[in-house]
Amino acid sequence: MRDKTHDDFIERWVKFMKENPDKWRDIHTRFINSQLQMNREFLERLKKTPGGREKIIKLYDIKNVGAYKGLLGD
């Protein structure tokens, strides 16, 4: 169960979105892009560790390894 601070944040975010219909999209886009970038950087570091490639395969439940050459660095 979430606490009150989470509910407060959601209410503030909704208010901000309503009051700033153009600005919130840019903020949200930057946030999502940073999450994706951090994921890419993590996978790059993981690939360099012993057994990293196998960990990625297991993490993403990859069955067709040949289709993921970019991700796996093959």
C-alpha positions as CSV (number, residue, x, y, z in Angstrom):
1,M,0.0,0.0,0.0
2,R,1.3,3.4,-0.9
3,D,1.7,6.1,1.7
4,K,0.3,9.6,1.8
5,T,3.4,11.2,0.3
6,H,2.8,9.3,-2.9
7,D,-0.8,10.4,-3.1
8,D,0.3,14.0,-2.4
9,F,2.8,13.7,-5.2
10,I,0.2,12.4,-7.7
11,E,-2.2,15.3,-6.8
12,R,0.6,17.9,-7.3
13,W,1.7,16.3,-10.6
14,V,-1.9,16.3,-11.9
15,K,-2.3,19.9,-10.9
16,F,1.0,20.8,-12.6
17,M,-0.1,19.0,-15.8
18,K,-3.4,20.9,-15.9
19,E,-1.7,24.3,-15.2
20,N,1.2,23.6,-17.6
21,P,-0.2,21.7,-20.6
22,D,3.0,22.2,-22.7
23,K,5.7,22.2,-20.1
24,W,4.9,18.9,-18.4
25,R,5.4,16.9,-21.6
26,D,9.0,18.1,-21.9
27,I,9.7,17.2,-18.3
28,H,8.1,13.8,-18.6
29,T,9.9,13.1,-21.9
30,R,13.3,14.0,-20.3
31,F,12.5,11.7,-17.4
32,I,11.5,8.7,-19.5
33,N,14.5,9.2,-21.8
34,S,16.8,9.3,-18.8
35,Q,15.3,6.0,-17.5
36,L,16.0,4.4,-20.9
37,Q,19.5,5.8,-21.0
38,M,20.3,4.5,-17.5
39,N,19.0,1.0,-18.6
40,R,21.3,1.1,-21.7
41,E,24.2,2.1,-19.6
42,F,23.5,-0.6,-17.0
43,L,23.3,-3.3,-19.7
44,E,26.6,-2.1,-21.2
45,R,28.3,-2.4,-17.8
46,L,26.7,-5.8,-17.2
47,K,27.9,-7.1,-20.6
48,K,31.5,-6.4,-19.5
49,T,31.2,-8.5,-16.3
50,P,31.9,-12.2,-16.1
51,G,28.7,-14.0,-17.2
52,G,27.1,-10.7,-18.0
53,R,25.8,-11.8,-21.4
54,E,24.2,-14.8,-19.9
55,K,22.6,-12.7,-17.1
56,I,21.0,-10.4,-19.8
57,I,19.7,-13.4,-21.6
58,K,18.1,-14.7,-18.4
59,L,16.9,-11.3,-17.3
60,Y,15.0,-10.7,-20.5
61,D,14.1,-14.4,-21.0
62,I,15.7,-14.3,-24.5
63,K,15.0,-17.4,-26.6
64,N,16.3,-16.3,-30.0
65,V,19.8,-15.1,-29.1
66,G,20.6,-14.3,-32.7
67,A,17.8,-11.7,-32.9
68,Y,19.4,-9.6,-30.1
69,K,22.9,-9.0,-31.5
70,G,22.8,-5.3,-30.7
71,L,21.7,-5.9,-27.1
72,L,24.1,-8.7,-26.5
73,G,27.1,-7.3,-28.4
74,D,27.5,-10.2,-30.8
